Each structure stands twice: as structure tokens, then as C-alpha cells.
């Protein structure tokens, strides 16, 4: 957010400078020659172009900030719906466990596969993505 504030402050500064140019032209006498007038108008165009660049930069920074906010809200929503029980993540209403390694390390929500108990081993969950099992 500091980038947005800095970009906005820069744009306001440039606009202040650009606004001073027409004021200077208005207060000068009619004796001002065409060359001086053209120079001041060129300065005005440069300052307005700089302002446009800063405005676009600010717009981009605001868009990025909005995206980050949206992503964080989604992560917060996920955190509130996921619970950690018996070494696995569970989501309300879902009977299939989520891999804790994928969820915590890679921020990926990966369903695990339940392998039922056999004659020589007990039932266990296995992640087909990272091969974690419990």
C-alpha cells in the first residue's frame, strides 16, 4: 500500500507543477513571445504526460492490492473451514482428508486416498501428489 501512496503523492506533485504553468502564462503580459509560449505549453504537456504515467502506475498498484486482498480473504475463508484432526486436514461436509504436507508447505488442497486395512496392515491415507501417508 506504501507504493500506492507514494505514486499518488508523486502524481499530485506533478499536477501541482503542471497547474502552475497555465497560471504563469495567464499572469504574463501580452508581450510574451511565441517561443516562450510554445516552451511553456511543451512543459505543460510533459508534466501532464508524467501525471498520466503516475496515474497508470497507481491504477496498477491498486489492482495488485485488490488481488492480494481477494487472495488473502480466500485463504482466511479456507482456514476457517478446514480443521486439523489426527494429523490430517478436514473440510466441513467432506469425508475425504486433505494432505497436510501439500496444504501447509505448498498451499495446495489435495485430497488423499484411503486404503482400507488389509490382513497385514491397518487402514491409511495416502497423498497421490506428494506421496505423504499416515
C-alpha positions in Angstrom: 0.0 0.0 0.0 3.0 2.3 0.5 3.7 2.1 -3.2 0.2 3.4 -4.0 0.6 6.3 -1.6 4.0 7.2 -3.0 2.7 7.0 -6.6 -0.4 9.1 -5.7 1.8 11.7 -3.9 4.1 11.9 -6.9 1.1 12.4 -9.3 -0.3 15.2 -7.1 3.1 16.9 -7.1 3.3 16.7 -10.9 -0.2 18.0 -11.2 0.7 21.0 -8.9 3.7 21.7 -11.1 1.5 21.4 -14.3 -1.1 23.7 -12.8 1.5 26.4 -12.2 2.3 26.6 -15.9 -1.1 28.0 -17.1 -1.1 30.3 -14.1 2.3 31.7 -15.1 1.1 32.1 -18.7 -2.1 33.9 -17.6 -0.1 36.4 -15.4 2.4 37.2 -18.1 1.9 40.3 -20.3 0.8 40.2 -23.9 4.4 40.9 -24.8 5.4 37.3 -24.3 6.7 36.0 -27.5 5.5 32.8 -29.3 8.7 30.9 -28.5 8.2 31.4 -24.7 4.5 30.4 -25.1 5.4 27.3 -27.0 8.1 26.3 -24.4 5.6 26.7 -21.6 3.0 24.7 -23.4 5.5 22.0 -24.1 6.4 21.9 -20.4 2.7 21.6 -19.6 2.3 18.6 -22.0 5.4 16.9 -20.5 4.0 17.4 -16.9 0.6 16.1 -18.0 2.2 13.0 -19.6 4.1 12.4 -16.4 0.9 12.6 -14.5 -0.8 10.1 -16.8 2.1 7.7 -16.3 1.8 8.1 -12.5 -1.9 7.6 -12.6 -1.5 4.3 -14.6 1.2 3.2 -12.1 -1.2 3.9 -9.3 -4.0 2.1 -11.0 -1.8 -1.0 -11.5 -0.7 -0.9 -7.8 -4.3 -0.6 -6.7 -5.3 -3.5 -8.9 -2.5 -5.6 -7.5 -3.5 -4.7 -3.9 -7.1 -5.6 -4.7 -5.9 -9.0 -6.0 -3.8 -9.6 -2.9 -6.8 -8.7 -0.6 -9.0 -11.1 -2.5 -6.4 -13.9 -2.2 -6.0 -13.3 1.5 -9.7 -13.2 2.1 -10.0 -16.6 0.2 -7.2 -18.0 2.3 -8.8 -16.8 5.5 -12.1 -18.3 4.4 -10.3 -21.6 3.8 -8.6 -21.5 7.1 -11.9 -21.1 8.9 -13.5 -24.1 7.1 -10.5 -26.5 7.5 -9.8 -28.3 10.7 -6.8 -30.3 11.7 -7.6 -33.7 13.3 -5.5 -36.8 13.7 -2.7 -35.4 11.6 -4.9 -34.6 8.6 -6.9 -31.6 7.4 -10.6 -32.0 7.0 -13.1 -29.6 5.5 -16.7 -29.4 6.8 -19.0 -31.7 4.9 -16.2 -33.5 3.1 -15.4 -37.0 4.3 -12.1 -37.2 2.4 -9.0 -36.0 4.2 -6.6 -33.4 2.7 -2.9 -33.8 2.7 -1.2 -31.8 5.5 2.1 -31.6 3.7 0.6 -30.2 0.4 -1.7 -27.9 2.4 1.0 -26.4 4.7 4.1 -26.5 2.6 2.8 -25.9 -1.0 -0.6 -24.3 -0.2 -2.3 -26.9 -2.3 -5.6 -28.6 -1.3 -5.0 -32.2 -2.3 -7.5 -34.9 -1.4 -5.9 -38.1 0.0 -6.8 -41.7 -0.9 -8.0 -44.0 1.9 -6.5 -47.5 1.6 -8.6 -49.9 3.7 -7.0 -52.3 6.2 -5.6 -55.5 4.9 -4.5 -58.7 6.6 -1.0 -57.4 7.3 -1.6 -53.6 7.7 -4.1 -51.1 9.1 -6.0 -48.6 7.0 -4.1 -45.5 6.0 -4.4 -42.3 4.0 -2.0 -41.6 1.1 -1.5 -38.4 -1.0 -1.1 -39.2 -4.7 0.6 -35.8 -5.2 3.5 -35.8 -2.7 3.3 -39.5 -1.5 2.8 -38.5 2.1 0.9 -41.2 4.1 -0.4 -41.7 7.6 
